[in-house]
Amino acid sequence: MPVAEPAPLRRSSDGLLVGSLGWALLSADVPRAVMEIDQLGDAELSREAIAALEQSLRDHGRKESVEVVVEEGRATTDVYSLEDVVAASSEHRDRFSGDGAVALHVLVLAGRFEQQGVTGAAFHATALALFPQETRNVLPPGAELEAFEIAVAIHELGHIFGLVNRTGVGEFHEDPDHPGHTADEDSVMYWAVENPSVGEIFRTGPPTEFNAADRREMDMIRKQRP
């Protein structure tokens, strides 16, 4: 996995490697955030998951204000390649980082990723994609959908923050068998949260928050400002 170098806060930096704007997303020196949520086709992210993303930006991102904008758009495919996801982001994204605010783009996509079982993916410095229907598909009967949607959304936001070891400072809690993730089952950055077997592993509900090691790495990332 390539290590993301800290990038300055400007529009062109939004398309860099995942984690490269982690310092801006996590720092009180950037007091404002805007979260643009584009729901394509009949895809819809739960209000609880949206609220959890916003609260995480406020709490862990130390943001004084978070503007949330939810928009709808037309889906162009039922099965997405990475190139399709990037193209959809390019077509629908309207808000970018700069002028003292960091922008997060959340694509909520109907259908599925070309690799089955993928429930979410962070693919640019400030962009992530979620596949709510795929989350539903991997859950056993009776599982609490809202908790799993929150877990997947916060997990991908954690990658956008720069967790785990995306910026080269998190090796101390990285699972060597699952790079970019932790082996701690109590952390939302646990590898199984975005795994197709998530429903079988977390029958009583997945972790939805960051643990002490995650927060320690966040402190290290905040110091990486370019």
C-alpha positions in Angstrom: 0.0 0.0 0.0 1.5 3.4 -1.0 2.0 5.8 1.9 0.1 9.1 1.5 2.2 12.2 1.9 0.5 15.2 3.6 -1.0 17.5 1.0 -2.0 21.2 1.2 -5.6 22.2 1.5 -6.8 23.0 -2.0 -9.1 21.6 -4.6 -6.4 19.7 -6.5 -5.5 17.8 -3.3 -8.9 16.2 -3.1 -8.0 13.7 -5.8 -4.7 12.6 -4.2 -4.0 9.4 -2.2 -6.3 8.3 0.6 -5.0 9.8 3.8 -3.1 12.7 2.3 -5.6 15.3 3.7 -6.0 13.4 7.0 -4.3 16.3 8.8 -6.9 18.8 7.5 -9.9 16.5 8.3 -8.6 16.0 11.8 -7.3 19.4 12.7 -9.0 22.3 14.5 -6.8 24.5 12.4 -9.3 23.8 9.6 -12.5 24.6 11.5 -15.1 24.0 8.8 -16.1 20.9 6.8 -18.7 20.3 4.1 -20.0 16.8 3.5 -21.6 16.3 0.1 -23.6 13.1 -0.1 -24.6 12.1 -3.7 -27.2 9.3 -3.7 -27.4 7.8 -7.2 -30.2 5.7 -8.5 -32.4 4.4 -5.7 -29.5 4.2 -3.3 -30.1 5.8 0.1 -27.9 6.1 3.2 -29.7 6.0 6.5 -30.2 9.1 8.5 -28.3 7.4 11.4 -25.3 6.8 9.2 -25.3 10.4 7.9 -25.5 11.7 11.5 -22.7 9.4 12.6 -20.4 10.7 9.8 -21.2 14.3 10.7 -20.6 13.7 14.4 -17.3 12.0 13.7 -16.2 15.1 11.8 -17.2 17.3 14.7 -15.7 15.1 17.4 -12.5 13.6 15.9 -12.1 16.2 13.2 -12.5 18.9 15.7 -14.7 20.9 13.3 -16.7 23.9 14.6 -19.2 23.5 11.7 -20.1 20.7 9.3 -22.4 21.5 6.4 -24.2 18.5 5.1 -25.6 18.6 1.6 -27.6 15.6 0.3 -28.3 15.3 -3.4 -29.7 12.7 -5.8 -28.6 11.7 -9.2 -29.0 9.2 -11.9 -27.1 5.9 -11.8 -25.3 4.8 -15.0 -24.6 1.2 -14.1 -25.5 -1.6 -11.7 -22.0 -3.0 -11.3 -19.2 -0.5 -10.6 -15.5 -0.9 -11.4 -13.1 1.4 -9.7 -13.0 3.5 -12.9 -16.8 3.8 -12.7 -16.7 5.0 -9.1 -14.1 7.6 -9.9 -16.0 8.8 -13.0 -19.2 9.1 -10.9 -17.4 11.2 -8.3 -16.0 13.4 -11.0 -19.4 13.9 -12.6 -21.5 14.6 -9.5 -19.1 16.3 -7.0 -19.7 20.0 -6.6 -17.8 20.9 -3.5 -14.1 20.9 -2.9 -11.5 21.7 -0.3 -10.0 25.2 0.1 -10.6 28.6 1.7 -10.4 27.2 5.3 -12.8 24.3 4.7 -12.2 20.6 3.9 -14.7 18.9 1.8 -15.8 15.2 2.0 -17.5 13.5 -0.9 -19.7 10.5 -0.1 -21.0 8.5 -3.1 -24.0 6.3 -2.2 -24.4 3.8 -5.0 -27.1 1.4 -6.0 -26.0 -1.9 -7.2 -22.6 -3.3 -6.3 -18.9 -3.1 -6.9 -17.4 -5.5 -9.5 -15.9 -7.5 -6.6 -18.8 -8.9 -4.7 -19.1 -8.3 -1.0 -17.5 -4.8 -1.1 -19.7 -2.6 1.2 -17.6 0.6 1.0 -14.3 2.0 -0.4 -12.2 5.1 0.2 -10.7 5.9 -3.2 -9.3 9.5 -3.0 -8.1 11.9 -0.4 -11.6 13.1 0.4 -13.9 10.7 -1.4 -15.5 7.5 -0.4 -18.2 5.2 -1.9 -20.8 3.2 0.0 -22.9 0.3 -1.3 -25.9 0.1 1.1 -27.6 -2.8 -0.8 -24.4 -4.9 -0.6 -24.4 -4.3 3.1 -27.9 -5.6 3.3 -26.9 -8.6 1.2 -24.1 -9.8 3.5 -26.1 -9.6 6.7 -27.9 -12.6 8.3 -31.6 -12.3 9.0 -32.4 -10.2 12.0 -29.1 -8.2 12.0 -29.5 -4.5 12.8 -28.9 -2.9 9.5 -28.4 0.6 10.8 -25.5 -0.4 13.0 -23.8 -2.1 10.1 -24.3 0.9 7.8 -22.8 3.2 10.5 -19.9 0.8 11.0 -19.1 0.7 7.2 -19.4 4.5 6.8 -17.2 5.3 9.8 -14.7 2.6 8.8 -14.3 4.3 5.4 -14.1 7.7 7.0 -11.3 6.3 9.2 -9.3 5.5 6.0 -9.9 9.0 4.7 -8.5 10.3 8.1 -5.4 8.3 7.3 -6.0 5.2 9.4 -4.5 2.6 9.7 -0.9 3.4 8.7 -2.0 5.2 5.5 0.4 8.0 6.2 3.2 5.8 7.7 2.6 6.5 11.3 0.2 3.7 12.3 2.3 0.6 12.1 2.1 0.1 15.9 -1.5 -1.0 15.6 -1.7 -2.4 12.0 -2.7 -6.0 11.5 0.2 -7.5 9.4 -2.3 -10.0 7.9 -4.7 -7.2 6.9 -2.7 -4.1 5.9 -4.6 -0.8 6.5 -6.6 -2.3 9.3 -6.3 -3.2 13.0 -6.6 -6.6 14.6 -8.6 -5.1 17.6 -12.2 -6.3 17.4 -13.3 -3.4 19.5 -12.2 -0.8 16.8 -14.3 0.2 13.9 -11.0 -0.1 11.9 -11.1 -3.9 12.5 -10.5 -5.6 9.2 -13.7 -7.6 9.2 -15.9 -4.4 9.2 -15.6 -4.1 5.4 -15.3 -7.9 4.8 -18.1 -9.9 3.1 -18.3 -12.1 6.3 -19.1 -9.1 8.5 -22.5 -10.3 9.3 -21.3 -13.7 10.4 -18.5 -12.3 12.6 -20.5 -9.6 14.3 -23.8 -11.3 15.0 -24.5 -8.9 18.0 -23.5 -5.8 16.1 -20.2 -4.4 14.8 -17.9 -1.7 16.5 -18.9 1.8 15.3 -16.2 3.9 17.0 -12.5 4.4 17.1 -10.4 2.9 19.9 -7.5 4.4 21.9 -4.9 3.3 19.4 -6.9 4.9 16.5 -7.1 8.1 18.5 -3.4 8.0 19.2 -2.7 7.7 15.5 -5.0 10.6 14.8 -2.9 12.8 17.1 0.2 11.8 15.1 -1.6 12.5 11.8 -2.6 16.0 13.0 1.1 16.8 13.3 1.8 16.0 9.7 0.5 19.3 8.3 2.6 20.3 5.2 
